[in-house]
Amino acid sequence: QFIIKEIPVKGEAYLLLKRAEFHRAVGLLEQAAREAQAQGAVRLLVASVDPTLPLAEGSYGGVRLEHIHDMHLLERSLEDSPPPWEGLVLAPLKAEQAGEWLALYNLGFLQVPNSATYEAVDLQAAQAEGRQCGFALAEGTAVGVYELDPLAQPPEIAGIALNPAFRGQSLGRALLRAVLTELSRREFHSCRLTVSTANQTAYGPYLAEGLRFVGLKS
């Protein structure tokens, strides 16, 4: 999968290798690098979700790979979910709020490693697949957003993000606890999320709230 829509926003293109033999992957890598550069990208991020095709630093054809980060799967039991923090509540997304949600989502994820910009069509596709989106409200103000996938096994916290203007107030952990409480209220027994090893702003708090490494996603 070759993704170019982030080039105007971040100057980055993405190549996701889902299944490929090594020689075929090298050809795809060279082709993607040429196309990304031609379209104005300053960097091509490459990931493999095929366990038989692990990526490593080095030169491949005319391209050199340099390790940036891995994506980890973290999981937590909901049998002992922590108490929610006072002052922050979740509000499901209403149809007329889609534009506001998208703007806050993209603002919150702009500097997060491996994040992707959401457009209206992406939100519609996510909701069609059963994902549930909404706002995190503090004293009535939307300070962040969430996206849950209750149909995944186990249910997945697909995304939580704060408006950068509200960071440094422990609201990130409050938001995490709020979604853990919501999933527990629905009587799920565990949940999962994906996080970059480069995203230490989130990784540390996730561990502090009881999430544990269970596997390498890419």
Protein Blocks (a to p, Z undefined) as FASTA:
>chain_A
ZZfklmmmnopacdddfbdcfklmmmmmmmmmmmmmmnopabdcdddfbfklccdeddeh
jbccddfbdcddddddfklgccddehiacddddfklmmmmmmmmmmmmmmgghiacddfk
lmmmmmmnopacddddeehiafbdcdddfkbccdddfbccddfklgonlpmmmmmmmmmm
mmmmnopabdcddddfklmmlmmmmmmnopacfbdfZZ
